[in-house]
Amino acid sequence: MNETTDRHSGYDKRRLFLLSVIALTTTGIGFSIRGNIASELQSDLFDPIDKLRSAEMVATALGVVFLGYAFTIAIGSSLLDYIGMGRLLTVSSVLFFIGTFIVVFSRTLQGTLSLYWVVWLGMLIIGIGQGLVETVINPLAATLYPDDKTHKLNVLHAWWPGGIIIGGLIGLALGEMKFNWQVQMAIVLLPAAIFGIMAIGSKFPPTERVAAGVSAGAMMKEVFRPFFILWFLCMFLTAAAELAPGQWVDMALTRTVGMKGIWLLIYVSGLMFVMRHFAGPLAHRLSPVGLLWISCLLASVGLIFLSIANSKITGLLAATVWGVGVCYMWPTMLGAASERFPRGGALLMGLMGTGGTLSIYFVLPQMGKIFDNAKIREAGGEEAFKALSGEKLNAVLTYASQYSFRVVAILPAILLIVFGAIWFFDKARGGYKPVKIADDATLEDQN
């Protein structure tokens, strides 16, 4: 049998994987464009409300996308086997349209709700749409490729940075042509429409857990394993090391290295896009946990370098180290969790995604708060900051940008201890071994 139908007769694997790629690319485009227009959102919408706290406000508005993302994955994953993958992807496409419309026309729509809360609501709905994408595509990829999960999830998630590249380049081009942030934000609607239409015309397989006859009770039991809880907590920190700085990079690095930070984000995303296609051989050679340990080391060092970069060359070098570090984190965490706890099914993978996205909801506003507090402290107080202008203001904002990266560098450093211990534990047991869903005896003894 060919790859298109082996194991899932009647299901077009290539079409379903392509559909997953387009859906994830859509979320990457949205992420990139929101980061690119963050400064415009701050100056256009939030500076008139409260200039002292506007960075925290825009960071919170950007972060609420991940709140919707997180809770949708948690709830949607538990219902995926009952509602169906196709329906959830179709709803996701519609929500991208609704959320984007609300943000773009936020000034017109404000009434009983303040402008801030209208933007907040629109971002939340976009986050729910993104969460439905993540709810479907990860268990779908694991189901389509049960013997190659880590590699295929890395290849699939290469299109997250692929979307960032596309969105970043489109955003820069539209900015050069003097299109406003509203037009840039609406670009995401084209790929959203494409994957929504594709979902309507596609036939989806049951998840790996359902196909193997594993009960919902057995799935829930897997979720409460102590080792999975540890893995879930680790996802908080790996995601924070990757996504929070990524959403913040344009606002921060534009000031510190003398070039638009979105160019560095595009460059890093290009690295990630290429490198994720080679995750399989690396994970096989090092083990997924070994790959995660090295990733955390590079991510921590890269964030420290980003905090001291002060030129285009040092900014590029720092972004390279950070980008290589965070490249494999998200998909390798998902792949390793699915291989260690296969009976957890869509719920387990959804909870992993929830942990990752929920962390951004907390960390991104904190980066904004750290930035605001640092700029006020460096200026010598609120009144002193209000009086700043020109080069003095830029110097204070540069310091605050660098300081926010330095604080976040602590997060992947913590994981060096955790992943190092797991790596050592795996080696003591004969090396990392993926668990087969049908091997009940192994499952009972594992973790």
Buried (B, 14 or more C-beta within 10 A) or exposed (E): EEEBEEBBEEBBBEBBBBBBBBBBBBBBBBBBBBBBBBBBBBBBBBBEEEBEBBBBBBBBBBBBBBBBBBBBBBBBBBBBBEBBBBBBBBBBBBBBBBBBBBBBEBEEBBEEEEBBEBBBBBBBBBBBBBBBBBBBBBBBBBBBBBEBBBBBBBBBBBBBBBBBBBBBBBBBEBBEEEBEBBBBBBBBBEBBBBBBEBBEEBEBBBBBBBBBEBEBEBBBBBBEBEEBEEBBEBBBBBBBBBBBBBBBBBBBBBBBBEBBBBBBBBBBBBBBBEBBEBBBEBBEEBBBBBBBBBBBBBBBBBBBBBBEBEEBEBBBBBBBBBBBBBBBBBBBBBBBBBBBBBBBBBBBBBBBBBBBBBBBBBBBBBBBBBBBBBBBBBBEEEEEBEEBEEEEBEBBBBBBBBBBBBBBBEBBBBBBEBBBEBBEEBEEEEEBEBBBBEEEEEBEEBB
